[in-house]
Amino acid sequence: MRSWLEKMTIRFTRSMSLRGKILVMFVLILLLPTLVLSGAAISLVIQSYQKSYFITMDEAVRQTARNVDFGKQSYELLAVRTATDIELIARLGRKYDEMPQIVDTVNYVDRTFLITSKYLPGIADFRIYHTNETLVQDGQLLWRPEGRMLAGKDERTWYSEAAQSPTALRWSNAPDNANQIVITRKIADDTGTALGMVYILLNYDTVFSEMLSEPFKGRGNLYIIDSEKRILAATDRSKIGGSLHDDISANHSRTNNEVSIGSSDQLQIVKPLSSGWNVVGLFSMKYIDTQNGTVLILISAITLFFLLLSTFLMLTIVKNIVYRIRKLGGKMSNLSRGDFDVVVRNQQQDELGELERVFNSMTRQIGKLVDDITKAGKLEKELAFKALQAQINPHFVYNSLSLLRWRALDAGDEEQIAIIDALSTFYRFTLNNNSSFITINDELTHVRAYLDIQQFRYMGRVRIEWNIDESVGELYVLKTMLQPIVENCYIHGAITKKKDGLIRISVCKIDDKVLFTVYDNGQGIPKQVLQEIEAGTYVSKNNGFGTSNIKERLALYFGDRASFKLESREGEWTNVSVVIPVSSEKPAIRGEQDAAQSDDRG
């Protein structure tokens, strides 16, 4: 067979020139196989690119949908919390006979909702409308529907339409201004009777513009469609308020989370949001066709002009593409497991390089979003504590105590002066909201002021012992950490009813920790109650700061570096131990500490 094939080849090429023989050998041995392999390689590259492009588009629309849904739920939560506030409902449904009652309601609304309405960006106006004829409108938050223009119509018409709407909460575009969005939420009592309306006016540019402007460098359009199939926001603002054309609308109604190509040669991506909303992305397929044509011309040119190197180059290119796709797939797997620090390092400027850069940007944005949510949760706890402190007007307390002290001086009552001085010292530390941390000396001064007040109240019933390490005085401690513990000796420990009552307060430094202990020989804590306190299920009936608040604040600033231990024997004694790290400077919230340490290492 071999011999016969050789003879036939020689006979066929015998009359050819050397150029012809080389050309035939080139065509039969290299050119045809190369063209076949090149065609296969081109097909593989195009398919891989299209798949990667679709995945990127889909993930971009998905990410936009998540951001839109997060913002939507945030604004709706503000509206719902306001509309379902039990105290607000009661005050709007009440009949007012006296002006102090009206002023109290106005102050409540301003104090409760004025600051809350400024937490979210983009809120241009926030109002609470009501129809209570006995309640005023203050022109700030409380309004009554009258003849003023609001959302493109007079207030009475707007209020009547909103009250008759079957949905309690509505989003709509302002008819007279495409740059504004209106959120309306009914305020109703237990019987369903409308008592008022929450009106929130949003700035379109702040809420949606950045997320929807020029998606993928202007090669597509994004639409936010509400439950009534209206376009609430769009890349092309001229489309706002209308609806998408029929073939897109049909696709919108039948797909929940799909990528498809419509009859108009557009890539359609629909991602559902809460409450029946959808984010629809429309991208022209012409860009993909152009890129496919570019790839075809490029590979064909390389094949034609560098035929001798085509096999080597093709294998190299295919190997590089597969390797990079696999590497990107591995990074995506790490991302799916919650590792947001993954980075695809590349020096390529091709389409896969663009995909890798988009992936890196996406991971950074997702990681930042997760960090922001975590930090917001931590800050919320700290703000809740500060909000409790701010409920008392410090100037009113100081002025009242100063007046009492002058009266006592005029009367020459030294004991009353001492009591007022103790009260002044106590409230000076309690009502100082400038910082969550004070020195240990100041905290002990705060505790001594409280004990002085109790000693005047229960003269000679309780003996106080101090065991203080003087070297820790200038270190920092959480403000009002010890005072609630000492207060519990009186409230829960009933120390004043105990014969030879004793409270022992100790502070000492142990290595890099500071130990605080408060011991009393009062009535102790029942075993069942002690177990509930340790489990965090015990609900105290007394006002003030309890152990759960101290634990939360310790965890917020120190994490597992701090500890809180409560020991007691019913009818005999109670001992509370708190351990915190040595802090020569005011500590920060844990998330901020970690970020600062990371910057220092960088």
JOJOGI-V207906 format. One record per backbone hydrogen bond with DSSP energy under -0.5 kcal/mol. CO is the residue of the C=O (numbers start at 0). NH is the residue of the N-H. E is the energy in kcal/mol with one decimal. If there is no record, write none. Layout:
# JOJOGI-V207906
co=CO nh=NH e=E
co=CO nh=NH e=E
This chain:
# JOJOGI-V207906
co=0 nh=4 e=-2.3
co=1 nh=5 e=-2.2
co=2 nh=6 e=-2.2
co=3 nh=7 e=-2.1
co=4 nh=8 e=-1.9
co=5 nh=9 e=-2.3
co=6 nh=10 e=-2.4
co=7 nh=11 e=-2.0
co=8 nh=12 e=-1.8
co=9 nh=13 e=-0.5
co=10 nh=13 e=-0.5
co=12 nh=15 e=-1.0
co=16 nh=20 e=-2.6
co=17 nh=21 e=-2.5
co=18 nh=22 e=-2.7
co=19 nh=23 e=-3.3
co=20 nh=24 e=-2.8
co=21 nh=25 e=-2.8
co=22 nh=26 e=-2.9
co=23 nh=27 e=-3.2
co=24 nh=28 e=-2.6
co=24 nh=29 e=-0.7
co=25 nh=29 e=-1.4
co=25 nh=30 e=-4.1
co=26 nh=31 e=-2.5
co=29 nh=33 e=-2.3
co=30 nh=34 e=-3.0
co=31 nh=35 e=-2.4
co=32 nh=36 e=-2.9
co=33 nh=37 e=-3.2
co=34 nh=38 e=-2.9
co=35 nh=39 e=-2.4
co=36 nh=40 e=-2.7
co=37 nh=41 e=-3.1
co=38 nh=42 e=-2.3
co=39 nh=43 e=-2.3
co=40 nh=44 e=-2.7
co=41 nh=45 e=-2.6
co=42 nh=46 e=-2.4
co=43 nh=47 e=-2.5
co=44 nh=48 e=-2.7
co=45 nh=49 e=-2.9
co=46 nh=50 e=-2.6
co=47 nh=51 e=-2.6
co=48 nh=52 e=-3.0
co=49 nh=53 e=-2.8
co=50 nh=54 e=-2.5
co=51 nh=55 e=-2.5
co=52 nh=56 e=-2.8
co=53 nh=57 e=-2.9
co=54 nh=58 e=-2.7
co=55 nh=59 e=-2.6
co=56 nh=60 e=-2.7
co=57 nh=61 e=-2.5
co=58 nh=62 e=-2.8
co=59 nh=63 e=-2.6
co=60 nh=64 e=-2.8
co=61 nh=65 e=-2.3
co=62 nh=66 e=-2.4
co=63 nh=67 e=-3.0
co=64 nh=68 e=-2.9
co=65 nh=69 e=-2.6
co=66 nh=70 e=-2.4
co=67 nh=71 e=-3.0
co=68 nh=72 e=-2.8
co=69 nh=73 e=-1.8
co=70 nh=74 e=-2.3
co=71 nh=75 e=-2.6
co=72 nh=76 e=-2.4
co=73 nh=77 e=-1.7
co=74 nh=78 e=-2.1
co=75 nh=79 e=-3.1
co=76 nh=80 e=-2.8
co=77 nh=81 e=-1.9
co=78 nh=82 e=-2.6
co=79 nh=83 e=-2.2
co=81 nh=84 e=-1.1
co=84 nh=88 e=-2.5
co=85 nh=89 e=-2.3
co=86 nh=90 e=-2.3
co=87 nh=91 e=-2.5
co=88 nh=92 e=-1.8
co=90 nh=93 e=-0.7
co=97 nh=101 e=-1.3
co=98 nh=102 e=-2.8
co=99 nh=103 e=-2.4
co=100 nh=104 e=-2.0
co=101 nh=105 e=-2.6
co=102 nh=106 e=-2.7
co=103 nh=107 e=-2.3
co=104 nh=108 e=-2.5
co=105 nh=109 e=-2.5
co=106 nh=110 e=-3.0
co=107 nh=111 e=-2.4
co=108 nh=112 e=-2.6
co=108 nh=113 e=-0.6
co=109 nh=113 e=-1.5
co=109 nh=114 e=-0.5
co=112 nh=116 e=-2.2
co=114 nh=117 e=-1.5
co=115 nh=118 e=-1.6
co=119 nh=122 e=-0.7
co=121 nh=123 e=-0.9
co=121 nh=202 e=-3.0
co=124 nh=200 e=-3.0
co=126 nh=128 e=-0.5
co=126 nh=198 e=-2.8
co=127 nh=142 e=-2.4
co=128 nh=196 e=-2.1
co=129 nh=144 e=-0.5
co=130 nh=132 e=-0.8
co=131 nh=134 e=-1.6
co=140 nh=127 e=-3.6
co=141 nh=137 e=-0.5
co=141 nh=138 e=-1.5
co=142 nh=129 e=-2.1
co=145 nh=155 e=-1.6
co=147 nh=154 e=-2.5
co=149 nh=152 e=-1.3
co=150 nh=174 e=-0.5
co=152 nh=149 e=-4.3
co=153 nh=157 e=-2.4
co=154 nh=158 e=-3.0
co=155 nh=159 e=-2.5
co=156 nh=160 e=-2.5
co=157 nh=161 e=-2.4
co=158 nh=162 e=-2.5
co=159 nh=163 e=-1.8
co=160 nh=164 e=-0.8
co=161 nh=164 e=-0.5
co=167 nh=185 e=-2.2
co=169 nh=183 e=-2.6
co=171 nh=181 e=-3.4
co=173 nh=176 e=-1.4
co=176 nh=179 e=-1.4
co=178 nh=203 e=-2.7
co=179 nh=173 e=-2.0
co=180 nh=201 e=-3.6
co=181 nh=171 e=-2.0
co=182 nh=199 e=-2.5
co=183 nh=169 e=-2.7
co=184 nh=197 e=-3.3
co=185 nh=187 e=-0.5
co=186 nh=194 e=-3.6
co=186 nh=195 e=-1.7
co=188 nh=191 e=-1.8
co=192 nh=188 e=-1.9
co=194 nh=130 e=-1.1
co=195 nh=186 e=-2.4
co=196 nh=128 e=-3.2
co=196 nh=198 e=-0.5
co=197 nh=184 e=-1.9
co=197 nh=199 e=-0.5
co=198 nh=126 e=-2.9
co=199 nh=182 e=-2.8
co=199 nh=201 e=-0.6
co=200 nh=123 e=-2.6
co=200 nh=124 e=-1.6
co=201 nh=180 e=-2.0
co=201 nh=203 e=-0.6
co=202 nh=206 e=-2.0
co=203 nh=207 e=-2.8
co=203 nh=208 e=-1.6
co=204 nh=209 e=-0.8
co=207 nh=211 e=-1.7
co=208 nh=212 e=-1.9
co=211 nh=214 e=-0.6
co=213 nh=216 e=-1.0
co=214 nh=218 e=-0.7
co=214 nh=219 e=-0.7
co=215 nh=218 e=-1.2
co=218 nh=283 e=-1.1
co=220 nh=281 e=-3.0
co=221 nh=234 e=-2.0
co=222 nh=224 e=-0.6
co=222 nh=279 e=-2.7
co=223 nh=231 e=-2.8
co=223 nh=232 e=-1.3
co=224 nh=277 e=-2.4
co=225 nh=228 e=-1.8
co=229 nh=225 e=-2.4
co=229 nh=231 e=-0.8
co=230 nh=240 e=-3.2
co=232 nh=223 e=-3.1
co=234 nh=236 e=-0.9
co=235 nh=238 e=-2.1
co=236 nh=239 e=-1.3
co=238 nh=241 e=-1.9
co=241 nh=230 e=-2.9
co=244 nh=247 e=-0.5
co=244 nh=248 e=-2.7
co=245 nh=249 e=-2.7
co=246 nh=250 e=-1.8
co=247 nh=251 e=-2.7
co=248 nh=252 e=-2.0
co=249 nh=253 e=-1.3
co=250 nh=254 e=-1.8
co=255 nh=271 e=-1.1
co=257 nh=269 e=-1.8
co=259 nh=261 e=-0.5
co=259 nh=267 e=-3.7
co=261 nh=264 e=-1.4
co=264 nh=284 e=-2.1
co=265 nh=261 e=-2.3
co=265 nh=267 e=-0.6
co=266 nh=282 e=-2.3
co=267 nh=259 e=-2.5
co=268 nh=280 e=-3.2
co=270 nh=278 e=-2.9
co=272 nh=275 e=-0.7
co=273 nh=276 e=-1.3
co=276 nh=272 e=-3.2
co=277 nh=224 e=-3.0
co=277 nh=279 e=-0.6
co=278 nh=270 e=-2.6
co=279 nh=222 e=-2.7
co=280 nh=268 e=-2.4
co=281 nh=220 e=-2.7
co=282 nh=266 e=-4.2
co=283 nh=286 e=-0.6
co=284 nh=288 e=-2.4
co=285 nh=289 e=-2.7
co=286 nh=290 e=-2.4
co=287 nh=291 e=-2.7
co=288 nh=292 e=-2.6
co=289 nh=293 e=-2.4
co=290 nh=294 e=-2.5
co=291 nh=295 e=-2.4
co=292 nh=296 e=-2.6
co=293 nh=297 e=-2.5
co=294 nh=298 e=-2.6
co=295 nh=299 e=-2.4
co=296 nh=300 e=-2.6
co=297 nh=301 e=-2.2
co=298 nh=302 e=-2.4
co=299 nh=303 e=-2.6
co=300 nh=304 e=-2.8
co=301 nh=305 e=-1.9
co=303 nh=306 e=-0.5
co=305 nh=308 e=-0.7
co=305 nh=309 e=-0.6
co=306 nh=309 e=-1.0
co=306 nh=310 e=-0.5
co=308 nh=312 e=-3.1
co=309 nh=313 e=-3.2
co=310 nh=314 e=-2.5
co=311 nh=315 e=-2.3
co=312 nh=316 e=-3.0
co=313 nh=317 e=-3.0
co=314 nh=318 e=-2.5
co=315 nh=319 e=-2.5
co=316 nh=320 e=-2.8
co=317 nh=321 e=-2.7
co=318 nh=322 e=-2.4
co=319 nh=323 e=-2.4
co=320 nh=324 e=-2.6
co=321 nh=325 e=-2.7
co=322 nh=326 e=-2.6
co=323 nh=327 e=-2.7
co=324 nh=328 e=-2.5
co=325 nh=329 e=-2.4
co=326 nh=330 e=-2.1
co=327 nh=331 e=-2.2
co=328 nh=332 e=-1.9
co=329 nh=333 e=-1.9
co=330 nh=334 e=-2.3
co=331 nh=335 e=-2.4
co=332 nh=336 e=-1.0
co=333 nh=338 e=-2.2
co=334 nh=337 e=-1.8
co=337 nh=339 e=-1.0
co=338 nh=341 e=-0.7
co=342 nh=344 e=-0.8
co=349 nh=353 e=-1.9
co=350 nh=354 e=-2.2
co=351 nh=355 e=-2.6
co=352 nh=356 e=-2.3
co=353 nh=357 e=-2.5
co=354 nh=358 e=-2.3
co=355 nh=359 e=-2.4
co=356 nh=360 e=-2.4
co=357 nh=361 e=-2.5
co=358 nh=362 e=-2.6
co=359 nh=363 e=-2.0
co=360 nh=364 e=-2.2
co=361 nh=365 e=-2.7
co=362 nh=366 e=-2.7
co=363 nh=367 e=-2.5
co=364 nh=368 e=-2.4
co=365 nh=369 e=-2.5
co=366 nh=370 e=-2.4
co=367 nh=371 e=-2.7
co=368 nh=372 e=-2.3
co=369 nh=373 e=-2.3
co=370 nh=374 e=-2.9
co=371 nh=375 e=-2.5
co=372 nh=376 e=-1.8
co=373 nh=377 e=-1.9
co=374 nh=378 e=-2.8
co=375 nh=379 e=-1.9
co=376 nh=380 e=-1.2
co=377 nh=381 e=-1.5
co=378 nh=382 e=-2.8
co=379 nh=383 e=-2.0
co=380 nh=384 e=-1.7
co=381 nh=385 e=-2.1
co=382 nh=386 e=-2.4
co=383 nh=387 e=-1.6
co=384 nh=388 e=-1.6
co=385 nh=389 e=-1.8
co=387 nh=390 e=-1.1
co=388 nh=391 e=-1.0
co=391 nh=393 e=-0.8
co=392 nh=396 e=-1.7
co=393 nh=397 e=-2.8
co=394 nh=398 e=-2.7
co=395 nh=399 e=-2.2
co=396 nh=400 e=-2.6
co=397 nh=401 e=-2.6
co=398 nh=402 e=-2.2
co=399 nh=403 e=-2.2
co=400 nh=404 e=-2.4
co=401 nh=405 e=-2.2
co=402 nh=406 e=-2.1
co=403 nh=407 e=-2.3
co=404 nh=408 e=-2.6
co=405 nh=409 e=-2.5
co=406 nh=410 e=-1.8
co=407 nh=411 e=-1.0
co=407 nh=412 e=-2.1
co=408 nh=411 e=-0.5
co=411 nh=413 e=-1.1
co=412 nh=416 e=-1.9
co=413 nh=417 e=-2.4
co=414 nh=418 e=-2.0
co=415 nh=419 e=-2.5
co=416 nh=420 e=-2.6
co=417 nh=421 e=-2.2
co=418 nh=422 e=-2.4
co=419 nh=423 e=-2.6
co=420 nh=424 e=-2.4
co=421 nh=425 e=-2.6
co=422 nh=426 e=-2.7
co=423 nh=427 e=-2.0
co=424 nh=428 e=-1.4
co=425 nh=429 e=-2.1
co=426 nh=430 e=-2.6
co=428 nh=431 e=-0.5
co=430 nh=432 e=-0.9
co=435 nh=478 e=-2.6
co=437 nh=476 e=-2.9
co=438 nh=442 e=-2.3
co=439 nh=443 e=-2.6
co=440 nh=444 e=-2.2
co=441 nh=445 e=-2.3
co=442 nh=446 e=-2.2
co=443 nh=447 e=-2.8
co=444 nh=448 e=-2.3
co=445 nh=449 e=-1.9
co=446 nh=450 e=-2.7
co=447 nh=451 e=-2.7
co=448 nh=452 e=-1.9
co=449 nh=453 e=-2.1
co=450 nh=454 e=-2.7
co=451 nh=455 e=-2.0
co=452 nh=456 e=-1.7
co=453 nh=457 e=-3.3
co=455 nh=458 e=-0.5
co=457 nh=460 e=-1.8
co=457 nh=461 e=-0.6
co=460 nh=500 e=-1.0
co=462 nh=502 e=-2.5
co=464 nh=504 e=-2.7
co=466 nh=506 e=-2.4
co=467 nh=469 e=-0.8
co=468 nh=471 e=-1.7
co=469 nh=472 e=-1.2
co=471 nh=474 e=-1.6
co=472 nh=440 e=-2.3
co=474 nh=439 e=-2.3
co=476 nh=437 e=-2.2
co=477 nh=480 e=-1.0
co=480 nh=484 e=-0.5
co=481 nh=485 e=-2.5
co=482 nh=486 e=-2.7
co=483 nh=487 e=-1.6
co=484 nh=488 e=-0.7
co=485 nh=488 e=-1.0
co=485 nh=489 e=-0.7
co=486 nh=489 e=-0.9
co=486 nh=490 e=-2.5
co=487 nh=491 e=-1.7
co=487 nh=492 e=-2.5
co=488 nh=494 e=-1.6
co=492 nh=522 e=-2.8
co=493 nh=496 e=-1.3
co=494 nh=497 e=-1.1
co=497 nh=500 e=-1.0
co=500 nh=462 e=-3.0
co=501 nh=520 e=-1.4
co=502 nh=464 e=-2.8
co=502 nh=504 e=-0.5
co=503 nh=518 e=-2.8
co=504 nh=466 e=-2.5
co=505 nh=516 e=-2.4
co=506 nh=468 e=-2.2
co=507 nh=514 e=-3.1
co=509 nh=512 e=-2.0
co=511 nh=581 e=-2.3
co=512 nh=509 e=-2.6
co=513 nh=579 e=-2.0
co=514 nh=507 e=-2.1
co=515 nh=577 e=-2.8
co=516 nh=505 e=-2.6
co=517 nh=575 e=-2.3
co=518 nh=503 e=-2.9
co=519 nh=573 e=-2.3
co=522 nh=570 e=-3.9
co=525 nh=529 e=-2.6
co=526 nh=530 e=-2.2
co=527 nh=531 e=-1.9
co=528 nh=532 e=-2.4
co=529 nh=533 e=-2.3
co=530 nh=534 e=-2.0
co=531 nh=535 e=-0.8
co=531 nh=536 e=-2.2
co=531 nh=537 e=-1.2
co=532 nh=535 e=-0.7
co=537 nh=539 e=-0.6
co=545 nh=549 e=-1.5
co=546 nh=550 e=-2.7
co=547 nh=551 e=-2.3
co=548 nh=552 e=-2.3
co=549 nh=553 e=-2.4
co=550 nh=554 e=-2.5
co=551 nh=555 e=-2.3
co=552 nh=556 e=-1.8
co=553 nh=557 e=-3.0
co=553 nh=558 e=-0.8
co=554 nh=558 e=-0.7
co=555 nh=589 e=-2.2
co=557 nh=560 e=-1.8
co=558 nh=561 e=-1.1
co=562 nh=578 e=-2.3
co=564 nh=566 e=-0.5
co=564 nh=576 e=-2.9
co=566 nh=574 e=-3.1
co=568 nh=571 e=-2.4
co=568 nh=572 e=-1.7
co=572 nh=568 e=-2.6
co=573 nh=519 e=-2.2
co=574 nh=566 e=-2.8
co=575 nh=517 e=-2.1
co=576 nh=564 e=-3.0
co=577 nh=515 e=-2.9
co=578 nh=562 e=-2.2
co=579 nh=513 e=-2.8
co=582 nh=475 e=-3.0
co=588 nh=591 e=-0.8
co=588 nh=592 e=-2.2
co=589 nh=593 e=-2.5
co=590 nh=594 e=-1.8
co=591 nh=595 e=-2.3
co=592 nh=596 e=-2.6
co=593 nh=597 e=-2.1
co=594 nh=598 e=-2.2
co=595 nh=599 e=-2.3
co=596 nh=600 e=-2.1
co=597 nh=601 e=-2.2
